Amino acid sequence: MSSGKVALGVLAGLAVGALAGVLLAPAKGSKTREKILRKGEDLYDSVKEKFDDLLDDTADKFEKAKEDATNNAEEKKPQPEKG
């Protein structure tokens, strides 16, 4: 299983747990809505950070693969004979 899927699953579990905790806690409606909003913002920031990390990692891997392909093509290119 890819690390991206695992991270997404963990974040989804955290979001569901946090939401359940806020909804089941005894508090006024306005306080509960405030808590849900804060938790949502925290979750958004966390997901955005994880997504940015995943995007950076993917871009780095793509660049490495591109460099490897270029180097491999250069090695396989026929060399002119010296003579």
N, C-alpha and C positions, 0 to 999 in steps of 0.2 A: 504494500500500500504506500502511496506517495506521501511525502511529508506534508504537502499542501492539503491533502484530504484529511490527514490526521489533525492538523492544526485547525481546519475548518470544523471538524467534528467536535474538537475540544471547545472551541469558541461557541459553537451552537449549544453545547451542554452547559457551559457557563452562563450563557444568556438565559436559557430556560430556567436554570436554578436560581439565578438572581431575580428574574421576574416572578417566579413562584414565591420566593422569600418575601419580596416586597408586597405581593398581593395578599399573602396569608398573614402578614404582620398587622396587628391592630393599630390603625392610625386613621386620621381623618382623610377624606377623599383628596383634598387639596395636597396634603403631605404625601400621600401615596402617588399621586400624579407627578409631583415634583421628583420623588425618588425614581420613578420609572423613567422620567425624562433624563435625569442624571445618569442612570444606569445605561440608557440607550446611547447617550453621548459617549460614555466610557467604552461601551462595546464598539461603537462606530470607530472611535480612535484606535482601539486595539485591532479591529479587523483591517482598517486602513494600513496600519503599521505592518501587520503580517502580510497583507497583499503587496505592499511596496517592497518588503523584503523578498517575497517570492518572485516578484517581477524583476528585481535586481539580480537575483540568483539565476533566473532564467536567461536574462540578457547576458550575464557573464558566461554562462554555459554556451549560449549561441555564439558569442564572440570567440570563445576557445575552439568550438567546433569549426567555425569559419577559418580561423588561423590554421588549425590542423589540416583542413581540406586544402587550403592554399599551399601549405608546406608540402603536403603529400603530392599535390599536382606538380609542384616544382621538382620534387625528387624523381617523379616518374617521367618528366619531360626528357625527350632524347637530347643528349648533349652533342654539340658539334664535335666532329673528330678533329684532333690537332694533328697537324702533320706537315 
